[in-house]
Amino acid sequence: MFEPFQGAPGQSEQALPSGPAPSLSTTHLQGWWQLTQALSTAQTPQHVTDAVVQEGIGAMGAQAGSVMLLGQSGTALTIAAFSGYTLAQVEPWRVLSLDRTTPATQAFKQSQALFIETKQQATLDYPLLQDTLQHFSGSIVALPLVVQDQRLGVLSLSFNAQRLFSEVDRLYLLSLASQCAQALQRTTALQEAQVLNDRLAFLAEAGEILSGSLDMTVTLNTIAQLAVPRLADWCVISLPTSDGLLVPVTVVHQDPTMVDLLRQFIARNPVEITAENGSGRVFLTNVPELVPVVTDEMYDVIPQTEDWKAEVRRLQLRSVITVPMRSRGRVVGVLGMARTSLDRVYGPADLTFALEVAARSGAAVENASLYGQAQQEVLMRTQAQQELDAALLLLEERVKERTHELEQVNGELEAFAYSASHDLRTPIRHITSFAQLLNRHLQVSDPRASRLLDQIQQAATRLTATVDGILSLSKSSRLPLQVEAVDLNAVVRDVVRGLAAFHPDRVIDWQLAPLPVVQGDAALLQLALQNLLDNAVKYTQFQPEALIQVAAQEEDGEYLVTVRDNGVGFEAEYAHKLFEAFQRLHHPAEFEGTGIGLANVRRIVGRHGGRVWAESEPGQGACFSLSLPKSV
């Protein structure tokens, strides 16, 4: 609230007539119509406030007035337009804190119009205005500009003549204030929509620039030139150096002489990456900074020389945003924007938008930096690649030779294993038969020889099992996979029925959970599960009631099948040996076996693209697991 209108010299000292104001006159109606027309054509909030002070104040019968709008901080009212006052009268009240008690602040906070008809009423209710009203004897009105509970500002009017406001007067003034508020809301929305459209257009254009070039300097300079004057009067993009400084790679201002001025200033005053420096602090802490209004008083308290302060004042920084440029979680530079006038100060929305621009620019810096590094490496890699190609060509030939040799050796080994297994069957049968004949012949006359012959028969039986295992292992390696849909539920049920028939005297609790349908070779998968379940039956033979559980689950594109028992278990540190041929963790006298079964399981599952493993502790049972991919 500032000093009301003063008429010609001596006029404010005269005893002005008072009393009820007349009803709405033709003049008032004409003024109302003119204001309505002006507000209906207004396109920006500034157009609205200008129309109010040019047309509205006179239409309302006042001699002076002002429009004060809520500032971006939300803590003060700022004069947007005025009429009938001198600059000297306006200056002390240009920014009015809501903490101060004046008609304007009270009307705004209470959303209620105030009609102060006498000087005595004003000085009594608002002691803050005593000096201001020293030479004033009229009336004051403060009208809140409110639309649907949204408080926009206050329209303050000064009437040179003291007057009483009738009900009609009050309705008239309130109606005009309501029109002003609605026009302000409409044009503010239009302006915000235009700002949003401009920013979207800016981001689209910036995105095209950033994606179209990998030259860091050219790209950032183009972005800065795009920002001035659309977003700022100043735009500076700084990147770090190895010696702890921030160097401006791009400086843009509409006036080239100002650019030279800033570059010379920075050359004399290098920007260090420290908490005491604005840009350096933003780079160091990764926290953006917004200074909506930069005043001369703010420069006065900076611990710098007067020459330094004078140079900074020449840069005319009145509203400043400094934001970090981030890429992949780290700060790669700093984007600074500034305006040189308080007519357009930055707010939180501008800070958010600046962060978006900085994020895209940061990605461009990172990409350009990576591109530069890549270019430096290309030459070195080209030469290395040429040498590598020559070495690979030689190696490829050697690999082909070695692969051919290995294929021949593997084929010969498999053929030998198959042939040897077949060739061993006949002599083993002879050994078994002759041992049985000798045993029957010598059993009565020589008991010791009979026992030895029994051991020969048992050894021959184990050898037969080993030969069968070798044949099975060879078969599982040689034959191509016959891939089809295999229902593991049916496979396990068949295996369990066979084992139950083979061990009719055993008490076994089979707990079979639902199993999936997988893609694979049915015969080989049945052999693998047969070996696992046979193992579980074997190593639970000393349990009064054996517990064997089969379950499956889906995980990361594969099926996991587990076979768990409550048997004797084994030392976990030796688990890796279980799946190697002829490796056993228990003595044959305790548990029969050849050491081929689990090797077969590993070979079969491996050919299906899966893996096998086991977990156990002695006396705690064992858990064998295999994985099968969903597709082979």
C-alpha positions as CSV (number, residue, x, y, z in Angstrom):
1,M,0.0,0.0,0.0
2,F,1.5,3.3,-1.0
3,E,0.6,7.0,-0.6
4,P,-2.8,7.7,-2.1
5,F,-3.3,10.1,-5.0
6,Q,-2.7,13.8,-4.3
7,G,-4.4,16.5,-6.4
8,A,-3.2,19.9,-7.2
9,P,-1.3,21.8,-4.5
10,G,-3.6,22.6,-1.6
11,Q,-6.5,20.6,-3.0
12,S,-6.0,17.7,-0.5
13,E,-6.1,20.2,2.4
14,Q,-9.6,21.4,1.4
15,A,-12.7,20.2,3.2
16,L,-14.2,17.9,0.5
17,P,-17.9,17.3,0.4
18,S,-18.9,14.0,1.9
19,G,-22.1,12.0,1.8
20,P,-23.7,9.2,-0.1
21,A,-22.6,8.8,-3.7
22,P,-25.2,9.0,-6.4
23,S,-26.6,5.9,-8.0
24,L,-24.9,4.5,-11.1
25,S,-24.7,7.1,-13.7
26,T,-24.4,7.0,-17.5
27,T,-20.7,7.8,-17.0
28,H,-20.2,4.8,-14.8
29,L,-22.0,2.5,-17.2
30,Q,-20.0,3.8,-20.1
31,G,-16.8,3.3,-18.1
32,W,-17.9,-0.2,-17.2
33,W,-18.6,-1.0,-20.8
34,Q,-15.2,0.3,-21.9
35,L,-13.4,-1.7,-19.2
36,T,-15.3,-4.8,-20.2
37,Q,-14.3,-4.4,-23.8
38,A,-10.7,-3.8,-22.9
39,L,-10.6,-6.9,-20.7
40,S,-12.3,-9.1,-23.3
41,T,-9.5,-8.4,-25.9
42,A,-6.6,-8.7,-23.4
43,Q,-4.3,-11.6,-24.3
44,T,-1.8,-11.5,-21.4
45,P,-1.9,-10.7,-17.7
46,Q,0.0,-7.5,-18.4
47,H,-2.7,-6.5,-20.9
48,V,-5.2,-7.0,-18.2
49,T,-3.4,-4.9,-15.6
50,D,-2.8,-2.2,-18.1
51,A,-6.4,-2.1,-19.0
52,V,-7.4,-1.9,-15.4
53,V,-5.2,1.1,-14.7
54,Q,-6.0,2.8,-18.0
55,E,-9.8,2.2,-18.1
56,G,-10.9,0.7,-14.8
57,I,-9.7,3.1,-12.3
58,G,-11.5,6.0,-14.0
59,A,-14.5,3.7,-14.6
60,M,-14.6,3.1,-10.8
61,G,-14.6,6.8,-10.1
62,A,-11.1,6.8,-8.4
63,Q,-8.4,9.2,-9.1
64,A,-5.5,6.7,-8.5
65,G,-5.0,3.0,-8.1
66,S,-2.8,0.0,-8.6
67,V,-2.9,-3.7,-9.4
68,M,-0.8,-5.9,-7.1
69,L,-0.3,-9.6,-7.9
70,L,0.9,-12.4,-5.8
71,G,4.6,-13.0,-6.4
72,Q,6.1,-16.4,-7.3
73,S,7.4,-16.8,-3.7
74,G,3.8,-16.6,-2.4
75,T,4.9,-14.3,0.4
76,A,4.5,-10.8,-1.1
77,L,2.4,-8.7,-3.4
78,T,4.1,-7.0,-6.3
79,I,2.9,-4.0,-8.3
80,A,2.0,-5.0,-11.8
81,A,0.5,-1.7,-13.0
82,F,-0.5,1.7,-11.4
83,S,-2.0,5.0,-12.4
84,G,-2.2,8.4,-10.7
85,Y,0.9,8.0,-8.6
86,T,4.5,9.2,-9.1
87,L,7.4,6.7,-9.3
88,A,8.6,8.1,-5.9
89,Q,5.3,7.3,-4.3
90,V,5.3,3.8,-5.8
91,E,8.8,2.7,-5.1
92,P,8.6,2.0,-1.3
93,W,5.5,-0.2,-1.9
94,R,6.6,-2.0,-5.1
95,V,7.0,-5.3,-3.2
96,L,4.7,-5.6,-0.2
97,S,5.2,-8.4,2.2
98,L,2.1,-10.2,3.3
99,D,3.4,-9.9,6.9
100,R,2.8,-6.2,6.8
101,T,-0.7,-5.0,7.9
102,T,-2.1,-2.8,5.2
103,P,-5.6,-2.6,3.5
104,A,-4.1,-4.5,0.4
105,T,-2.5,-7.3,2.4
106,Q,-5.6,-7.7,4.7
107,A,-8.0,-7.7,1.7
108,F,-5.8,-10.4,0.0
109,K,-5.5,-12.6,3.0
110,Q,-9.1,-12.4,4.0
111,S,-10.5,-12.5,0.4
112,Q,-12.7,-9.6,1.5
113,A,-13.1,-6.1,0.1
114,L,-12.2,-3.2,2.4
115,F,-14.0,0.1,2.1
116,I,-12.1,2.7,4.2
117,E,-14.2,5.9,3.9
118,T,-12.2,8.3,6.2
119,K,-8.7,9.1,7.0
120,Q,-9.4,8.6,10.7
121,Q,-10.6,5.0,10.0
122,A,-7.4,4.3,7.9
123,T,-4.9,5.6,10.5
124,L,-6.7,3.9,13.3
125,D,-6.9,0.5,11.7
126,Y,-3.5,0.7,9.9
127,P,-0.9,2.6,11.9
128,L,1.6,1.7,9.2
129,L,-0.1,4.3,7.0
130,Q,0.1,7.3,9.3
131,D,3.0,9.0,7.6
132,T,1.7,8.1,4.1
133,L,-1.7,9.6,4.8
134,Q,-0.4,12.8,6.3
135,H,-1.6,14.9,3.4
136,F,-4.6,12.8,2.4
137,S,-8.2,13.2,3.4
138,G,-10.1,11.0,0.9
139,S,-11.2,7.3,0.9
140,I,-9.5,4.0,0.1
141,V,-10.8,0.8,-1.3
142,A,-8.9,-2.6,-1.5
143,L,-10.6,-5.2,-3.7
144,P,-9.3,-8.8,-3.7
145,L,-8.9,-10.4,-7.1
146,V,-10.4,-13.8,-6.5
147,V,-11.7,-16.5,-8.8
148,Q,-13.2,-19.7,-7.3
149,D,-11.1,-19.4,-4.1
150,Q,-7.9,-18.7,-6.1
151,R,-6.4,-15.5,-4.8
152,L,-4.6,-13.6,-7.6
153,G,-3.9,-10.2,-6.2
154,V,-5.5,-6.9,-5.0
155,L,-6.9,-3.9,-6.8
156,S,-6.3,-0.8,-4.6
157,L,-8.2,2.5,-5.3
158,S,-7.7,6.0,-3.9
159,F,-10.6,8.5,-4.0
160,N,-9.5,12.1,-3.7
161,A,-12.8,13.0,-2.1
162,Q,-14.0,11.5,1.1
163,R,-17.1,9.5,0.4
164,L,-19.6,7.0,1.7
165,F,-20.0,3.9,-0.4
166,S,-23.5,2.8,-0.9
167,E,-24.6,-0.7,-1.5
168,V,-24.8,0.0,-5.2
169,D,-21.3,1.5,-5.2
170,R,-19.9,-1.6,-3.4
171,L,-21.6,-4.0,-5.8
172,Y,-20.4,-2.0,-8.7
173,L,-16.8,-2.0,-7.5
174,L,-16.9,-5.7,-6.6
175,S,-18.4,-6.5,-10.0
176,L,-15.5,-4.7,-11.8
177,A,-12.9,-6.4,-9.6
178,S,-14.5,-9.7,-10.4
179,Q,-14.2,-9.0,-14.1
180,C,-10.6,-8.1,-13.6
181,A,-9.9,-11.3,-11.7
182,Q,-11.6,-13.5,-14.3
183,A,-9.6,-11.7,-17.1
184,L,-6.4,-12.3,-15.2
185,Q,-7.2,-16.0,-14.7
186,R,-8.0,-16.4,-18.3
187,T,-5.0,-14.6,-19.7
188,T,-2.7,-16.4,-17.1
189,A,-4.0,-19.7,-18.3
190,L,-3.4,-18.6,-21.9
191,Q,0.1,-17.5,-21.1
192,E,0.9,-20.7,-19.3
193,A,-0.4,-22.7,-22.2
194,Q,1.7,-20.6,-24.6
195,V,4.8,-21.1,-22.3
196,L,4.1,-24.8,-22.2
197,N,3.8,-24.9,-26.0
198,D,7.0,-22.9,-26.4
199,R,8.8,-25.2,-24.1
200,L,7.6,-28.3,-25.8
201,A,8.7,-26.8,-29.1
202,F,12.0,-25.9,-27.6
203,L,12.5,-29.5,-26.3
204,A,11.5,-30.9,-29.7
205,E,14.0,-28.6,-31.5
206,A,16.7,-29.3,-28.8
207,G,16.1,-33.0,-29.1
208,E,16.6,-32.8,-32.8
209,I,19.8,-30.9,-32.4
210,L,21.2,-33.1,-29.7
211,S,20.5,-36.3,-31.7
212,G,21.9,-34.9,-34.9
213,S,25.5,-34.1,-33.9
214,L,28.3,-35.7,-31.9
215,D,30.4,-32.5,-31.9
216,M,30.2,-31.4,-28.3
217,T,31.1,-27.7,-28.8
218,V,28.8,-27.2,-31.8
219,T,25.9,-29.0,-30.2
220,L,26.1,-27.1,-26.9
221,N,26.6,-23.8,-28.6
222,T,23.4,-24.4,-30.7
223,I,21.4,-25.3,-27.6
224,A,22.6,-22.1,-25.8
225,Q,21.7,-20.0,-28.9
226,L,18.3,-21.7,-28.9
227,A,17.8,-20.7,-25.2
228,V,18.5,-17.0,-25.9
229,P,16.2,-15.1,-25.9
230,R,13.4,-17.7,-25.5
231,L,14.4,-18.8,-22.1
232,A,17.1,-16.4,-21.0
233,D,19.2,-13.3,-21.7
234,W,22.3,-15.1,-20.7
235,C,23.1,-18.8,-21.2
236,V,26.4,-20.3,-20.1
237,I,27.4,-24.0,-20.3
238,S,30.5,-25.0,-18.4
239,L,32.4,-28.3,-18.3
240,P,35.0,-29.4,-15.7
241,T,38.8,-29.6,-16.3
242,S,41.3,-32.0,-14.8
243,D,42.7,-29.2,-12.6
244,G,39.4,-28.6,-10.7
245,L,38.0,-25.7,-12.7
246,L,34.7,-25.1,-14.6
247,V,35.4,-23.7,-18.0
248,P,32.6,-22.1,-20.1
249,V,32.6,-23.9,-23.4
250,T,29.5,-21.9,-24.5
251,V,28.6,-18.3,-23.6
252,V,25.6,-16.7,-25.4
253,H,24.0,-13.2,-25.0
254,Q,22.1,-11.1,-27.5
255,D,24.9,-8.5,-27.3
256,P,28.3,-9.9,-28.4
257,T,30.1,-7.3,-26.4
258,M,28.5,-8.7,-23.2
259,V,29.9,-12.1,-24.2
260,D,33.4,-10.7,-24.4
261,L,32.9,-9.0,-21.1
262,L,31.9,-12.3,-19.3
263,R,34.7,-14.3,-20.9
264,Q,37.3,-11.6,-19.8
265,F,35.8,-11.7,-16.3
266,I,36.0,-15.5,-16.1
267,A,39.5,-15.4,-17.4
268,R,40.5,-13.1,-14.5
269,N,38.4,-15.0,-12.0
270,P,38.5,-18.8,-12.8
271,V,35.5,-20.7,-11.5
272,E,36.7,-23.3,-9.1
273,I,34.7,-26.4,-8.2
274,T,34.2,-25.5,-4.5
275,A,31.3,-25.1,-2.1
276,E,32.0,-21.3,-2.0
277,N,31.4,-20.8,-5.7
278,G,27.8,-20.9,-7.2
279,S,28.5,-22.9,-10.3
280,G,31.2,-25.0,-8.6
281,R,28.9,-25.7,-5.7
282,V,26.1,-26.9,-8.0
283,F,28.6,-29.2,-9.8
284,L,30.0,-30.5,-6.5
285,T,26.7,-31.1,-4.7
286,N,24.5,-32.0,-7.7
287,V,21.9,-29.6,-6.3
288,P,20.3,-27.0,-8.6
289,E,20.0,-23.4,-7.4
290,L,17.4,-20.7,-8.1
291,V,17.8,-17.1,-7.2
292,P,14.5,-15.4,-8.3
293,V,15.7,-11.9,-7.6
294,V,19.2,-10.6,-7.5
295,T,19.4,-7.2,-5.7
296,D,22.3,-4.8,-5.3
297,E,22.2,-5.5,-1.5
298,M,23.1,-9.2,-2.3
299,Y,26.3,-8.0,-4.1
300,D,27.2,-5.8,-1.2
301,V,27.5,-8.6,1.3
302,I,29.8,-10.8,-1.0
303,P,33.4,-10.8,0.4
304,Q,34.9,-9.5,-2.8
305,T,36.6,-6.3,-3.9
306,E,34.6,-3.3,-5.1
307,D,36.2,-3.7,-8.6
308,W,34.9,-7.3,-8.7
309,K,31.4,-6.2,-7.6
310,A,31.4,-3.5,-10.2
311,E,32.3,-6.0,-13.0
312,V,29.5,-8.4,-11.9
313,R,27.0,-5.5,-11.8
314,R,27.8,-4.7,-15.4
315,L,26.7,-8.3,-16.3
316,Q,23.1,-7.3,-15.2
317,L,22.2,-10.6,-13.6
318,R,18.8,-10.0,-12.1
319,S,17.3,-13.6,-12.0
320,V,19.5,-16.7,-12.1
321,I,19.2,-20.4,-12.5
322,T,22.1,-22.8,-12.2
323,V,21.5,-26.5,-12.7
324,P,23.8,-29.6,-12.9
325,M,24.0,-31.4,-16.2
326,R,23.7,-35.1,-15.3
327,S,24.3,-38.3,-17.3
328,R,24.2,-41.9,-16.0
329,G,24.1,-40.7,-12.4
330,R,27.0,-38.3,-12.4
331,V,27.4,-34.6,-13.1
332,V,29.2,-33.8,-16.3
333,G,28.7,-30.0,-16.5
334,V,26.7,-27.0,-15.4
335,L,24.0,-25.0,-17.2
336,G,23.5,-21.4,-16.2
337,M,20.7,-19.1,-17.3
338,A,20.0,-15.5,-16.3
339,R,17.7,-12.7,-17.1
340,T,18.8,-9.1,-17.0
341,S,15.4,-7.6,-16.0
342,L,13.0,-8.1,-13.1
343,D,10.1,-7.9,-15.5
344,R,10.5,-11.7,-16.0
345,V,12.0,-13.5,-13.0
346,Y,12.5,-17.2,-12.8
347,G,10.3,-19.5,-10.6
348,P,10.1,-23.1,-9.7
349,A,8.5,-24.1,-13.0
350,D,11.5,-22.5,-14.8
351,L,13.9,-24.5,-12.6
352,T,12.1,-27.7,-13.5
353,F,12.3,-27.0,-17.2
354,A,16.0,-26.0,-16.9
355,L,16.7,-29.3,-15.3
356,E,15.0,-31.1,-18.2
357,V,17.1,-29.1,-20.7
358,A,20.3,-29.8,-18.6
359,A,19.5,-33.6,-18.5
360,R,19.3,-33.8,-22.2
361,S,22.4,-31.6,-22.7
362,G,24.2,-33.8,-20.1
363,A,23.4,-36.9,-22.2
364,A,24.7,-35.1,-25.3
365,V,27.9,-34.2,-23.5
366,E,28.4,-37.8,-22.3
367,N,27.6,-39.2,-25.8
368,A,30.0,-36.7,-27.5
369,S,32.7,-37.5,-24.9
370,L,32.3,-41.2,-25.5
371,Y,32.3,-40.6,-29.2
372,G,35.5,-38.7,-29.0
373,Q,37.1,-41.4,-26.9
374,A,35.8,-44.0,-29.4
375,Q,37.3,-42.1,-32.3
376,Q,40.7,-42.0,-30.5
377,E,40.5,-45.7,-30.0
378,V,39.4,-46.6,-33.5
379,L,42.8,-46.0,-35.0
380,M,44.6,-48.1,-32.4
381,R,42.0,-50.8,-32.7
382,T,42.1,-50.8,-36.5
383,Q,45.8,-51.7,-36.4
384,A,45.2,-54.2,-33.6
385,Q,42.3,-55.7,-35.5
386,Q,44.4,-56.2,-38.6
387,E,47.0,-58.1,-36.6
388,L,44.2,-60.0,-34.8
389,D,42.6,-61.0,-38.1
390,A,45.8,-62.5,-39.3
391,A,46.3,-64.4,-36.1
392,L,42.6,-65.5,-36.1
393,L,42.9,-66.8,-39.7
394,L,45.9,-68.9,-38.6
395,L,44.1,-70.0,-35.4
396,E,40.9,-70.8,-37.3
397,E,42.9,-73.2,-39.6
398,R,44.5,-74.8,-36.6
399,V,41.1,-75.1,-34.8
400,K,39.6,-76.8,-37.8
401,E,42.5,-79.2,-37.9
402,R,42.2,-79.9,-34.2
403,T,38.4,-80.2,-34.3
404,H,38.7,-82.7,-37.1
405,E,41.3,-84.7,-35.1
406,L,39.1,-84.5,-31.9
407,E,36.1,-85.7,-33.8
408,Q,38.0,-88.6,-35.2
409,V,39.4,-89.4,-31.7
410,N,36.0,-89.1,-30.1
411,G,34.4,-91.2,-32.7
412,E,37.1,-93.9,-32.3
413,L,36.7,-93.7,-28.5
414,E,32.9,-94.1,-28.7
415,A,33.3,-96.9,-31.2
416,F,35.9,-98.5,-29.0
417,A,33.7,-98.2,-25.9
418,Y,30.8,-99.6,-27.7
419,S,32.8,-102.4,-29.3
420,A,34.7,-103.2,-26.1
421,S,31.5,-103.3,-24.1
422,H,30.0,-105.8,-26.6
423,D,33.2,-107.8,-26.7
424,L,33.4,-108.0,-22.9
425,R,29.9,-109.4,-22.5
426,T,30.9,-112.9,-23.8
427,P,33.9,-113.5,-21.6
428,I,32.0,-112.1,-18.6
429,R,29.2,-114.5,-19.2
430,H,31.7,-117.3,-19.5
431,I,33.3,-116.3,-16.2
432,T,29.9,-116.3,-14.5
433,S,28.8,-119.6,-16.0
434,F,32.1,-121.4,-15.2
435,A,32.2,-120.0,-11.7
436,Q,28.6,-121.3,-11.1
437,L,29.6,-124.7,-12.5
438,L,32.7,-124.9,-10.3
439,N,30.7,-123.6,-7.3
440,R,28.2,-126.4,-7.7
441,H,30.9,-128.9,-8.2
442,L,33.2,-127.8,-5.3
443,Q,30.6,-126.6,-2.8
444,V,30.5,-129.8,-0.7
445,S,34.1,-130.8,-0.9
446,D,35.8,-127.4,-0.5
447,P,33.8,-124.6,1.2
448,R,36.7,-122.1,1.0
449,A,36.9,-122.5,-2.8
450,S,33.2,-122.1,-3.0
451,R,33.3,-118.7,-1.2
452,L,36.0,-117.5,-3.6
453,L,33.9,-118.6,-6.6
454,D,31.0,-116.6,-5.1
455,Q,33.2,-113.5,-5.0
456,I,34.2,-114.1,-8.6
457,Q,30.5,-114.3,-9.6
458,Q,29.7,-111.1,-7.7
459,A,32.7,-109.3,-9.4
460,A,31.5,-110.5,-12.8
461,T,28.0,-109.2,-12.0
462,R,29.4,-105.8,-11.1
463,L,31.5,-105.8,-14.2
464,T,28.4,-106.6,-16.3
465,A,26.7,-103.6,-14.7
466,T,29.7,-101.4,-15.5
467,V,29.7,-102.6,-19.1
468,D,25.9,-101.8,-19.3
469,G,26.6,-98.4,-17.9
470,I,29.4,-97.7,-20.4
471,L,27.0,-98.8,-23.2
472,S,24.3,-96.5,-21.8
473,L,26.7,-93.6,-21.5
474,S,28.0,-94.1,-25.0
475,K,24.4,-94.4,-26.3
476,S,23.3,-91.2,-24.6
477,S,26.3,-89.4,-26.2
478,R,26.0,-90.8,-29.8
479,L,22.4,-90.8,-30.6
480,P,20.8,-87.5,-31.9
481,L,18.1,-85.9,-29.7
482,Q,14.5,-86.8,-30.7
483,V,12.9,-83.6,-29.4
484,E,9.2,-83.7,-28.6
485,A,6.8,-82.6,-25.9
486,V,7.5,-84.8,-22.8
487,D,5.1,-84.9,-19.9
488,L,7.4,-85.4,-16.9
489,N,4.4,-86.4,-14.7
490,A,3.9,-89.5,-16.9
491,V,7.6,-90.3,-17.0
492,V,8.0,-90.1,-13.2
493,R,4.8,-92.3,-12.6
494,D,6.2,-95.0,-15.0
495,V,9.6,-95.0,-13.1
496,V,7.9,-95.1,-9.7
497,R,5.7,-98.0,-10.7
498,G,8.8,-100.0,-11.9
499,L,10.8,-99.2,-8.7
500,A,7.8,-100.1,-6.5
501,A,7.5,-103.5,-8.3
502,F,11.2,-104.1,-7.9
503,H,11.2,-103.3,-4.2
504,P,7.9,-104.8,-3.0
505,D,9.1,-105.1,0.6
506,R,10.2,-101.4,1.0
507,V,8.0,-98.8,2.7
508,I,8.4,-95.7,0.5
509,D,6.3,-92.5,0.8
510,W,6.3,-91.0,-2.7
511,Q,5.4,-87.3,-2.7
512,L,5.0,-86.3,-6.3
513,A,4.1,-82.6,-7.1
514,P,2.8,-81.5,-10.5
515,L,5.6,-81.5,-13.1
516,P,5.8,-79.5,-16.4
517,V,5.6,-80.6,-20.0
518,V,9.1,-80.0,-21.4
519,Q,10.7,-80.2,-24.9
520,G,13.2,-83.0,-25.1
521,D,14.1,-86.6,-25.9
522,A,11.6,-88.7,-24.0
523,A,13.8,-91.8,-23.8
524,L,16.9,-89.9,-22.5
525,L,14.9,-87.9,-20.0
526,Q,13.3,-91.1,-18.7
527,L,16.8,-92.6,-18.3
528,A,17.9,-89.5,-16.3
529,L,14.9,-89.5,-14.0
530,Q,15.2,-93.3,-13.6
531,N,18.8,-92.9,-12.4
532,L,17.9,-90.1,-9.9
533,L,14.9,-92.0,-8.4
534,D,16.8,-95.2,-8.3
535,N,19.6,-93.5,-6.4
536,A,17.0,-92.1,-3.9
537,V,15.6,-95.6,-3.4
538,K,19.1,-97.0,-3.0
539,Y,20.3,-94.6,-0.4
540,T,17.2,-94.7,1.7
541,Q,17.2,-98.5,2.1
542,F,18.2,-98.2,5.8
543,Q,15.2,-95.9,6.7
544,P,12.2,-97.7,8.2
545,E,10.1,-95.4,6.0
546,A,11.7,-93.8,3.0
547,L,10.5,-90.3,1.9
548,I,11.1,-89.4,-1.7
549,Q,9.8,-86.0,-3.0
550,V,9.7,-84.9,-6.6
551,A,8.8,-81.3,-7.4
552,A,9.4,-78.6,-10.0
553,Q,9.2,-74.8,-10.4
554,E,9.6,-72.3,-13.2
555,E,12.4,-69.8,-12.9
556,D,14.1,-67.4,-15.4
557,G,13.0,-69.2,-18.6
558,E,13.7,-72.7,-17.4
559,Y,12.2,-75.5,-15.3
560,L,13.9,-76.7,-12.1
561,V,13.2,-80.3,-11.1
562,T,14.3,-81.6,-7.7
563,V,14.4,-85.1,-6.2
564,R,14.8,-85.0,-2.4
565,D,15.2,-88.0,-0.1
566,N,15.8,-88.7,3.6
567,G,18.6,-91.1,3.0
568,V,22.2,-91.3,4.3
569,G,23.3,-88.1,2.5
570,F,26.9,-87.2,1.8
571,E,29.6,-84.5,2.5
572,A,28.7,-81.4,0.5
573,E,32.3,-80.7,-0.4
574,Y,32.4,-83.8,-2.5
575,A,29.2,-83.0,-4.4
576,H,31.1,-82.1,-7.6
577,K,32.5,-85.7,-7.9
578,L,29.0,-87.3,-8.0
579,F,28.5,-86.5,-11.7
580,E,31.8,-87.8,-12.9
581,A,32.0,-91.4,-14.3
582,F,33.1,-94.1,-11.9
583,Q,33.2,-91.7,-9.0
584,R,31.5,-92.9,-5.8
585,L,31.2,-91.5,-2.3
586,H,30.2,-94.8,-0.6
587,H,31.9,-98.1,-0.6
588,P,30.4,-100.8,-2.8
589,A,30.0,-103.0,0.3
590,E,27.5,-100.5,1.6
591,F,25.6,-99.5,-1.6
592,E,25.9,-101.3,-4.9
593,G,26.6,-99.3,-8.0
594,T,29.0,-98.5,-10.8
595,G,29.3,-94.8,-10.6
596,I,27.9,-94.4,-14.1
597,G,24.3,-93.4,-13.4
598,L,24.8,-89.8,-12.3
599,A,27.4,-89.2,-15.1
600,N,24.7,-90.3,-17.5
601,V,22.3,-87.8,-15.9
602,R,24.8,-84.9,-16.3
603,R,25.4,-85.9,-20.0
604,I,21.7,-86.1,-20.8
605,V,20.8,-82.9,-19.1
606,G,23.8,-81.1,-20.6
607,R,22.7,-82.2,-24.1
608,H,19.3,-80.6,-23.4
609,G,21.0,-77.3,-22.5
610,G,20.5,-77.7,-18.8
611,R,22.6,-78.3,-15.7
612,V,22.7,-80.6,-12.6
613,W,23.8,-80.2,-9.0
614,A,23.3,-81.8,-5.6
615,E,23.1,-80.6,-2.0
616,S,23.4,-82.7,1.2
617,E,24.7,-83.3,4.6
618,P,25.6,-86.7,6.1
619,G,22.5,-88.2,7.7
620,Q,20.3,-85.4,6.4
621,G,19.2,-86.9,3.1
622,A,20.1,-85.4,-0.3
623,C,18.5,-83.1,-2.9
624,F,19.4,-83.6,-6.6
625,S,18.4,-80.8,-9.0
626,L,18.3,-80.5,-12.7
627,S,17.3,-77.6,-14.9
628,L,15.7,-77.8,-18.3
629,P,15.2,-74.9,-20.7
630,K,11.7,-74.2,-21.9
631,S,12.9,-74.8,-25.4
632,V,15.8,-77.0,-26.6
